[in-house]
Amino acid sequence: MNAPRPPAGGATVLRGGRGDGGVSRSRLVAYDVLRDVEERDAYANLALASRLAEARLDARDAALATELAAGALRGRGRYDRIIELAAERDIDRVDARTRNVLRLGVHQLLGMRTATHAAVNESVELQRRVANRAATGFVNGVLRTIARTDEAEWDARIEAAAGSPDEALAARTSHPAWVLRALRAALASEGRGDELEALLSADNVPPRVGLALLPGSGMDPGTAEALGGDSGIAATGPSPIGLELSAGDPMRAIAALDAPDGTVRVQDQGSQLAALALTRARPAAPGERWLDLCAGPGGKTAVLAAEARAVGATVRANEISEHRAELVRGAVIANAEVVEVARHDGREAAALGAAEGRFDRVLVDAPCSGLGALRRRPEARWRKQPTDLPGLTALQGELLDAAAGGLAPGGILAYVTCSPHLAETRVVVNGLLKRHTGLRELDAKAIVRELARVPLDLAGEALSAQLWPHRHGTDAMFIALLEKTS
Ligand SMILES: C[S@@+](CC[C@H](N)C(=O)[O-])C[C@H]1O[C@@H](n2cnc3c(N)ncnc32)[C@H](O)[C@@H]1O
């Protein structure tokens, strides 16, 4: 008999005490998030935030729910292989709800080292509550089988059952094989193919929260560390305006600094370096006009705006989506007077406004596959497909063509992606240079090295800079800088 199902889209969690059926509320929240991601195509981070708010968990339970959901989503590839081996059944032949109960259970056993009896009993109760009651014995049996064998042995069994070394490594590190091959190619292009396993491991570790301390905050990173040390703030990481938060609620840590609104923002330090590579490629002159062609949600625009204000420049921030344009307006509140937000397709002349052909600095932080941010988007690796790439790379080229047309003589164009996939990085830049002979590539590696707070190991012959989670502790941002010579 099937358990009564919650209404479609409704929360499984009941407020107060433990959830229905004796299941911990954190596990119910985590289960709901997995279901939102699978059934409603939700972003895990957004689903988690809304489910946590709905369930009103305390900080400890919220942290547990976050670890459960993010860990089960991130580890899905490996966990599914282990479930298949333990159940001797193809994962697609396990119903969707039971599959998610099992993924959460395996993450507790292998990823969190929860005691076997607790992980199994909670999973069986969860199954009884949210999925097919008749399969509680199946859940119990599969999880007990998994718990009886240690992780190294499961990995050995994954290797033995895999059809190829790539398939084995992909399953063991929980990456789709095509993503693994793309990452290997990108590292190999720098002569660093031997770093692949380190990168794949780094993708599976949730990153520390990065903060940007914008010019105008009234303090330097050292002062922020002294003021916010109790909140876990440290002046570490490669960005000269970067802070890192070791634990706790970022909003609370930001409030503890008591800086002017909007001058301390959550932002990966790779993104900070990308924005600063453009603003600091060479000294800026008062009156310069800057363009951010794909600005939403405005993280880099906020850095550009703060830098622009400090030197007397202005920023036009363009974004195609109304919702995201609104987010840009919110992101730049600290320096709104130097920013004009526009909403156009960046490929159209209207995106450049009246200043067509007269921008001194242009940022194209293009829509991309996002393969550089797998650490922070636990479900993303399973959602992207290689078939997404041709459309993205065509759009990237067209946006760059438009941006090149908007450059003043001597102007600088920064092409940035949150993806290290060569098709989205070097291939796009090489195409741009072929189409626009009046563009000259600048040494982005030297510029990024020069502005970074710590020595940066940027590898390979190319002039562009590729950051990496395993080497730099940042998202895998790609940064190319081009100057209009004629
Ligand atoms: C990688 S995101 C930019 C992130 C942003 N720079 C930041 O740091 O917060 C790319 C943005 O481009 C926008 N976009 C997509 N197609 C576009 C187009 N044709 N013209 C302008 N913007 C576009 C997307 O809506 C998205 O907000």
PDBQT file of the ligand as one rigid body, heavy atoms in Angstrom, charges set to zero:
ROOT
HETATM    1  C1  LIG A 501      26.809  34.785 -15.758  1.00  0.00    +0.000 C 
HETATM    2  S1  LIG A 501      25.420  35.777 -15.509  1.00  0.00    +0.000 S 
HETATM    3  C2  LIG A 501      26.147  37.304 -15.043  1.00  0.00    +0.000 C 
HETATM    4  C3  LIG A 501      26.526  37.342 -13.604  1.00  0.00    +0.000 C 
HETATM    5  C4  LIG A 501      26.821  38.740 -13.105  1.00  0.00    +0.000 C 
HETATM    6  N1  LIG A 501      27.863  39.389 -13.858  1.00  0.00    +0.000 N 
HETATM    7  C5  LIG A 501      27.213  38.767 -11.647  1.00  0.00    +0.000 C 
HETATM    8  O1  LIG A 501      28.398  38.786 -11.336  1.00  0.00    +0.000 OA
HETATM    9  O2  LIG A 501      26.309  38.756 -10.815  1.00  0.00    +0.000 OA
HETATM   10  C6  LIG A 501      24.874  36.096 -17.102  1.00  0.00    +0.000 C 
HETATM   11  C7  LIG A 501      23.677  37.022 -17.183  1.00  0.00    +0.000 C 
HETATM   12  O3  LIG A 501      23.442  37.286 -18.563  1.00  0.00    +0.000 OA
HETATM   13  C8  LIG A 501      22.072  37.430 -18.761  1.00  0.00    +0.000 C 
HETATM   14  N2  LIG A 501      21.805  37.248 -20.209  1.00  0.00    +0.000 N 
HETATM   15  C9  LIG A 501      21.508  36.131 -20.873  1.00  0.00    +0.000 A 
HETATM   16  N3  LIG A 501      21.359  36.386 -22.166  1.00  0.00    +0.000 NA
HETATM   17  C10 LIG A 501      21.567  37.710 -22.329  1.00  0.00    +0.000 A 
HETATM   18  C11 LIG A 501      21.530  38.580 -23.445  1.00  0.00    +0.000 A 
HETATM   19  N4  LIG A 501      21.271  38.128 -24.670  1.00  0.00    +0.000 N 
HETATM   20  N5  LIG A 501      21.772  39.879 -23.232  1.00  0.00    +0.000 NA
HETATM   21  C12 LIG A 501      22.051  40.346 -21.995  1.00  0.00    +0.000 A 
HETATM   22  N6  LIG A 501      22.081  39.577 -20.913  1.00  0.00    +0.000 NA
HETATM   23  C13 LIG A 501      21.855  38.264 -21.074  1.00  0.00    +0.000 A 
HETATM   24  C14 LIG A 501      21.459  36.388 -17.877  1.00  0.00    +0.000 C 
HETATM   25  O4  LIG A 501      20.118  36.692 -17.575  1.00  0.00    +0.000 OA
HETATM   26  C15 LIG A 501      22.374  36.470 -16.644  1.00  0.00    +0.000 C 
HETATM   27  O5  LIG A 501      21.832  37.357 -15.717  1.00  0.00    +0.000 OA
ENDROOT
TORSDOF 0
